[in-house]
C-alpha cells in the first residue's frame, strides 16, 4: 500500500465515503468532484500514527481541502475539512 494508491483512487473516483464523511460533505458544501480534485492537486500528505492518511489538495474552485482516508485494498474517505 502506498500514498499513490490513495491518490489514484481519489483521482479516478474509486473510493468509498463513510456516513461521517457524507455528513461533513453536506456541512461544508463539498461535492464528489472536490474529493477527486484533491487526488489531482495534492500538495501535501502524511501517514498518521493510526495508519490513516491526511491528504491536502485543492477543491474544484481552488480552495484547500483536507481529506482523511484509510486504505485496505480500497480507499475509504473518513472525514474532510
C-alpha positions, 0 to 999 in steps of 0.5 A: 500500500502506498500514498499513490494508491490513495491518490489514484483512487481519489483521482479516478473516483474509486473510493468509498465515503463513510456516513461521517464523511457524507455528513461533513460533505453536506456541512461544508458544501463539498461535492464528489468532484472536490474529493477527486480534485484533491487526488489531482492537486495534492500538495501535501500528505502524511501517514498518521500514527493510526495508519490513516492518511491526511491528504491536502489538495485543492477543491474544484474552485481552488480552495484547500481541502483536507481529506482523511482516508484509510486504505485496505485494498480500497480507499475509504474517505473518513472525514474532510475539512 
